[in-house]
């Protein structure tokens, strides 16, 4: 990889990780306050409403990724006529989606309220959801300008705007509940933060790339087919992924009540932290990979695939071992009390999430090659398995069978996706297995060692005891994992030399881009 691209990838990834961690910290700080002030039932209702909006936000016809790809191709030298027309279509769909979602909420609310067992909170929840949908309108209106910033690889600017408004939203939410506000006031604070974010994104995109403003003309029929053909395949994948990630809270809300759904979401929030850094790095890599693959071809793309998968697997696998071993004291440290459902969510879902994260680079390769449909089969398989297993596992294990079905579906679907990718593209699978074996071995050894050591490590009922338990368990897991990684030769000789050079220069982050060569 050229040094300029490496520096840009490092800068973008570092900025994105820092900004997203800021947002995550704001959320982790505000959630215990919301949980305490609202109570389990009302907090669970808030979680369910947020889930509805999150699912609707994914119905973008795949235009989010399609527009980013189109902008990246334009900035690499292609004419901007098609890109501007595509951006106009993205803006139009963002507004139409809000209109459809609002009308659907009004029409279907009585049924939805009964299914989610909202009871006396139904009326307030309806008004809160309609208010939250104003935030969906803001995000839809910002869609084309966000794609311009991402396609131009201005991730750091976008990330800090998102971080600032995320912190603003969390602060407003805490203020609202401390003043005695309920669901409607919370929704209003969330919508206000979304409006501020939209203004910032549009202003920044127009400042740097005014020539890429959206317009609703200039696209031929064949170009329109290509745009939607690419986007709709991603839409199916995203919708299937959302079904796996969001379905559980709705099923649990329907069969066990909002309180259980809220506790499930608490565990899911901690799992989201595991997914955050690799998801950000992959997002930053996508436009860069589009440009580099167009110049250097498949040989570069194959090297990128193996290197990215090796490091993604190491992070996901070791992070999962750490999270599973420390799950119970981590929840007690965060919330001040044990919440069984939050802990169970982590234990059940974390391993399958790690496997899915490890396949992230494979998905990027397919999107770079213009074949996002390769993800569709595995996403649909995951959902079908999830749905097929939910009822029998519910009968066998009770409510915990719901996330267990999701975990099984994600794991099986991801394995199918990776194997089918190698078979259909003619790429040998052996180099991939060789690349991920050290990380998987280290994670297994660290997880087992951490569980065995936990009974001999300090713990207790208070927050200070929980903090000590998390620290000591994490230390054991990391020490075992690092020892196994070193013993199995995880870092290739070239990467070790680069790391030593960077340590001597005191610039450890600059290696990120170079080692993906």
N, C-alpha and C positions, 0 to 999 in steps of 0.2 A: 504494500500500500504506500502511495506517495506520502511524504512527510506532511504536506499541506492537508491532505485528507485525514491523516492520523491526528494532527493537531485539532482539526475541526471536529472530528468525531469525539475526541477527548473533551474538548470544550463543551460541545453540546451535551454529551452524556453526563459530565460533571454538573453542569448547570441544571439539567433535568432532574438528576437524582437529588441534588440539594433542594431544589424547589419542591419536588414531590414529597421529600421527607419533611419539609416544612409544613406542607398541607396535611400529611399524615400525622405529624405531631400535634397540629391544631385539632384534628379530628379525635385523636386519642385523648387529648386533654378535655375536650368538650363532651365527649360521649358519657363519661361517668357522671358528669353534672346533669346531663339530660336524663340519664337513667334514674338518678336519685330523685330529681325534682318531679319528673313526670310519673314515675312508678312503672312497674313492669308492663302493665296492660297498655297504657297510653304510649309508652316508648315503643312497644311492639307495633302498635298501630302506625306510629311515625315511620318505623322501619318498612312496613308493608307499603305505605304510600310512596316512600322513596324507591322501593323496588318497582312499583308500577311505572314511575317516571323513568327509571333507569332502563327498563325494557323498551319503553316507547322511544327513548333517545337512540336506541340501536337500530331503529327502523329508518335508516338513512339511505336505503337502496344500495348500500355499499359505496355511496358517493364520497364518503370521507377518504377512504384509501384510494379510490379511483382519481379523485381530484389532486391528491398529493402526488401521485404518480404522473399525472398529466402536467402539473406545474414543474416537476423535476425534469421532465423531458423537454419542456419548453425552454427552461433556463439552460439546458444543455445545447440549445441551438435550434430547436424546432419552432415553427411559426406559432404565434400566440392566438391566432384566430379561433382554433378549436378550444383552446384552454379557456378563453374568456367566455365562450358560449357554454362550456361545461360548468364553469363557475356560476353562471346565471341560472342554469338548471338546478344547481345545488341550493342556491338562495330560494328559488321558487318552491322546491320541495320542503325546505325547512319551515316555511310559512304554512304550506298546505298540511304538513304533518300536525302542526299545532291546532289548526282548525278541525281536523279529523279527530284528534285525540280529545279535544274539549267536547265536541259533539257526542263522541262515543261515551265519555264519562257521564254526561248528563243522561243519556239514554239508558245506559247499562248499570247505573249506580245501585238501584235496589237489589239487583241480582248479585253484584260484586260485594256489597256490604254484607249480605247474608252468607255468601261463600267464605268470607274472611272473618266472620263472627265478630263484627265491629260493635254490635249491640248499641248501647246508649251513645257511643262516640260516632255513630254513623253520620249524623248531620254535620257535625264539625269537620269530620274527616273528608266529606264531600267538598266542602268549601276550601279546605286546605289543599286537596288535590288539584282543584281548578286553579288555585293560586300558584301551586308548584309548576303547573303547566305553562305559566308565563315565563318561568325560567327555561322551559323547553323551547319556547318561541325565541328567546334570546340566543340560545345556543344554536338553533337552526338558522337564525339570521346571520350569525357569525361564521357558519360553516365554510363558505367560500374563502373568506379572508383568513381563517385559521389554516385552510389548505395551502394558501399562498405562503404563509410563514413557514409551515412545515416543509413544503416542497422546496423552498429556498434555504432550508436547513437553519432557519433562525429560531432554533429550539430554545435557546437560553432566554431570549426575550419573551417568547411565548410562555415558557415555564414560570418565569418570575411574575408575569402578569397573572397567571393562573394561581400561583402561590399566594400572591397578595390578596386576591379576591377570596381565596379559600380561607385564609386567616381571618379576613373580614367577615365572611359568612359564619365561621365558628364563633367569633367574638359576639356577633349579633345574636346567634342562637343562645349562647350562655346568658347574655344580657336579658333576652326575652324571657327565658324560663325563670331567671332569678327575680324578675319583676312580676312573675305570676302568669305569664302568657302561656297559651296552649298551642294546639296544633296549627291553628290559622295564623297566629303570630309568627310561629316558627317558619311556616311556608312563606310568609311575606318577607322575612329576613333572607331566606334562601333565594327568592326571586330577585330581591334587590341586589344581592351580591352577583347574581348572574347577569343582570343588566349592566353593572359596572364593568364586568369582565368583557362583555360584548363591545362596549364603547372602546375599551383599551385595545382589543384585538383589531377592530376595524381601523382605528386610527393608526396603529403601527403598520398594518399591511398597506394602507394607502400612502403612508409616508415613504416606505422603501420601494414599493412595487405598484405605483399608481397605474402603470400600463396594463396590469393584470386585473383590472376591475371587471366584475361580472356583467354580462349582457345576454339578452335572450334572442340572439340571432347569429347566423354565420356558421351553423353546424349542418353538415350534409347528413343524409339518412344513414349512410354506411358508418359515418363517424359516430352518430348517435347510437347505432347498434353496438359498436365496439365499446363505447362508454358504459352502456347499461349491461352489456354482456359481461364485462369485467366486474362491474359493481355488483350485479345481482348474485353472482357466484360468491362474492365476499359476504353479501347480505345473508345468504343462506348459512354460511359458516358462522357469522356473528350471531345470527338468531339462534342457531343450534347451541353455540357456546353460552348464550344468555339463558337458554332453557336449562342448561346444566347448572349455571351459577345462581340463577334467580328462582328456579322452580321450587327449590327446597323450602324457601321461606314462605311461599304461598301455600304449599301443601301443608307445612307445619302450622301455619296460621289457620287453615281451614279445618284441620283435624284435631289440633291441640290448643288452638287459641293464639292471639297476638303475643302473649307473654313468652311463650316458647319460641315463637318466631323472632322476637327481639333478642332473646338470649343466644339463639343460633347466630344471629347477625353479629353479636359481639365477638364470637370466635372467628367468624368469617372476616371481620375487620383485621384481626391479627394475621390471618392467612394472607390477606391482601398485601401486607407489608413484605411477605416473602416474594410475592409476584412483582412487586413494584420495581426494584432495580433492573432485573432482566427485561421486563416489559419496556422500560424507558430506553434502555440501550438498544433493543431491537427497533424501536420506533425511530431512534436517531440513525440507525444503520440503514434503514430502508431506502431513502432517497440517495444516499451515498452509494449503496450497492447497485441501484438502478444505473447511475452514471458510470461507475467503474466497470460493471459488467458489459455495458454498451461499448466501452472502449477496449477492454482486455479479454472479454469473452468468457467461456465456460471454465477454462483452466483456473482463472482467478476466482470464479464463483465457487468452484469445488474446494479450493483451499480455504476460502472464507467460511464455507459451510462446516468443514471439519473443525477448524479452530474455534469458531463461535460456539458450536455444539459442545466442545470439550469444556470450555469455561462456563457456559450456561449450566451444564450438568453438575459441575463442581459446586457452583453457588447454590443451585436448587437442592441438590442432594444433602449437602452438609447443613444448609439452612433448615431443611426439613428435620434432620436429626436433632438439631438444637431446639427447634420449636416443639417437637413432640416430647422430648425429655423434660423440657421446662414448662410444659403447658399449664399444669395446675398452679404452681406458684406464680407464674406469669399473670394469670387471670386474677389471682388474689392480690398481687402487687398493683395491678391496674385498677381494679374495681373496689378493693378493700374488703372483699368477701368472696368465698368460693361460689362460682356459678357453673353447675355441673354441665349444663347444655353447652356453654361456651367451650369448656375443656373438651367435651366429647366431639364437638365439631372439628377442633384442631386435630385430634387423634385420628379421626376417621378420614378426613379430607386431605390432610397435608401430603401423604405419600403420592396420591394420584395427581395432585397439583404439581408436585415436583417433576413427575414423569412428563406431564403436559408442557411444563416450562422448558424442559430439555429439548423438546421438539420444535421450539420457537424458531430456531435458525432454518429448519427445513421449510417451515411455512414461508419465511422471508424469501428463500430461494425460489419457491414456486411463484410467488407474487412478482419477483423480479423478472422471471421468465414469462410473465403474462399468463400464468396458468393457476389462478387462485381457486379454480374449481377442484384442484387436487385436494384441497382441505375439506371440501363439502362432504365427501363420502364419509370421512372419519367423524366429522361433526354430527352428521345425521345418525351414524351408527351409535355414537355416544348417547344421543338423546333417546333413541329407540331402546337401547339396553337399559337406560335409566328408567324410562317409563315402564318397561316390561318387568323390571326387578323391584320397583317401588312397592307394589302391593304385597307380593310374597315376603319380601324382607320386612315390611311393616308388620305383617302377621307373625313373623318369627321373632323379631327383636323389638317390636314396639316402635315408637317415634324415631329411635336412632337408626332404624332401617331405612329411613328416607335419605339422609346424607350418605349412608352406606351404599345405596343403589346408585347414587350420583358418582361416588368414588369408583365403583366397579365399572360404570359406563365410561368414565373419562379414561381410566387406565386401559381398558380394552380398545377403545376407539383410537387412542394415541398410538398404541402398539401397531394396530392395523394401518394407521396413516404412515408411520415411518417405514414399515415393511413394504407397503404398496408404492411409496415414493421410490425406493431403491429398485424395486422390480420394474416399474413402469418407465423409469428414466435410464435404466441400464447401469446405474452406479452400483459398485460393489458395496455390500453391507459390512464386510469385515473391517475396513479402516474405521468405520463409525463405531463399531463395537470396541475396537482397540482404543479409540479415543476416549470413550466414556467409562471403560472398565475401572481405571484407578479411582475416579470420583465415586462410583457406585460402591466399590469395595470400602473406601474410606467412610462413606456415610453409614453403611451397614455396621461396620466395626464401631464407629463412634456412637451410633444409636444404641446398640446392645451394651456397650461399655458404660454409657451414660445411665441407662436404666438400672444396670446392676450396681453402679456406684451410688445411685441416688439414695438408697436406704442407709448409707453410711455418712451422708452429707448433712449439714445442718438444715433445719426447717422448723416451722412453727406457725401459729395462727395469725400473727400480726404482719403488718406490711413490711417491717424491717426484717422479720424472719423470712418472708417471701422473697425480698430482695436478695438476701444472702443465699437462699436456695437457688434462685435464678443465676446468680453470679457463679457459684461453685459448680453447678451442673453444666452451665455453658462452658466454663473453663475446661472441664473434663472432656466434653464433646469436642471442643476445638483442638485440644492437645492431641487426642487420639486421631482425629481426622487429619491434622497436619502431619503427624508422624507417618500415617499410612500413605498419604499423598507423596511425601518425600521418599518413602521406601519403595514406592511403585513407579517412580520416575514420571510423575504427572507432568512436570514442566519439561518440555523439550530443551535440548542444549542451547538452541538459538534464543529461546525465551529466557533461560537462566542467565545467559550472557547479557541480554538486554536489561534484565532486572538488576543485575550487578552494576551495570553502567549507570542506570538511572538512580540507584541508591547512592552511588558516589556523587552524583550531581544533585541529589536531594530533590528529584522530580519524579516521584513514583507514579503519578497518574498518566504521564505521557506515554507509557507503554501500551495503553489500551488499544490505540489504533494500530501501532506498529506490529503487534503480535498477531493481528488478523491477516497479515500478508499471506 
